[in-house]
């Protein structure tokens, strides 16, 4: 099962780097979140690489939530950085049973940025002049 979770994580990284979109679940009160199921205590905000995957989880406590996209630059610059600062984890490509990887926001940002670098995908950031500059900034914080 751990191998499947890791495969789904890699698929997330590759797909969001290609589409430049990240999906979450949102209702009138805000974004879906839950408690961490891992060893660390804290909140987790789930994200998906595909609208269909997100929609499959819009049930039970998240019934009525709608899949909503976040542009990749905003996700990396705002969401991942803030989650890293606030010790909030990202739940990646969870299945309908809420199984999936929980990862630190800065670690996730680095993985996606490295994928963007590998594929030479051009992304325009508000606060960074390049993927390399963003990677350098995160590495300074770590």
Protein Blocks (a to p, Z undefined) as FASTA:
>chain_A
ZZmmmmmmmmmmmmmmmnopacddddfkbccddddfbfbgcddddddfbfklmmmmmgcj
lgoiacddddfklmmmmmmmmmmmnopacdehiafkopacdddfklmmmmmmmmmmmnop
acddfkbcbfklmmmmmmmmZZ
